[in-house]
């Protein structure tokens, strides 16, 4: 429950965004479909209660969930856009939006 992972956002085999030390379970539970931040915070409280010595970086976890959800949305809407963005353009836009440069 308190396990961490370095989460990569983007297409497999491409340069993407990496967020370190995030909760592996939070990402598995909350990034398949867009979720509200309150559910991530509730999960954080549960993990802290049952694994008080966890090493999860909760700010990084929330950031990763937000970026992954935005990435998923951009990929989905990109399929119907007239001007299609490639993965590198999507990643670049997300880096700017979340001040990751």
Secondary structure in CASP SS format (residue, H / E / C, confidence):
PFRMAT SS
TARGET T0000
AUTHOR 0000-0000-0000
METHOD secondary structure of the structure
MODEL  1
X C 1.00
X C 1.00
X C 1.00
X E 1.00
X E 1.00
X E 1.00
X E 1.00
X E 1.00
X E 1.00
X C 1.00
X C 1.00
X C 1.00
X C 1.00
X C 1.00
X C 1.00
X C 1.00
X E 1.00
X E 1.00
X E 1.00
X E 1.00
X E 1.00
X E 1.00
X E 1.00
X H 1.00
X H 1.00
X H 1.00
X H 1.00
X H 1.00
X H 1.00
X H 1.00
X C 1.00
X C 1.00
X C 1.00
X C 1.00
X C 1.00
X C 1.00
X H 1.00
X H 1.00
X H 1.00
X H 1.00
X H 1.00
X H 1.00
X H 1.00
X H 1.00
X H 1.00
X H 1.00
X H 1.00
X H 1.00
X H 1.00
X H 1.00
X C 1.00
X C 1.00
X C 1.00
X C 1.00
X C 1.00
X C 1.00
X C 1.00
X H 1.00
X H 1.00
X H 1.00
X H 1.00
X H 1.00
X H 1.00
X H 1.00
X H 1.00
X H 1.00
X H 1.00
X H 1.00
X H 1.00
X H 1.00
X H 1.00
X H 1.00
X H 1.00
X H 1.00
X H 1.00
X H 1.00
X H 1.00
X H 1.00
X C 1.00
X C 1.00
X C 1.00
X C 1.00
X C 1.00
X C 1.00
X C 1.00
X C 1.00
X H 1.00
X H 1.00
X H 1.00
X H 1.00
X H 1.00
X H 1.00
X H 1.00
X H 1.00
X H 1.00
X H 1.00
X H 1.00
X C 1.00
X C 1.00
X C 1.00
X C 1.00
END
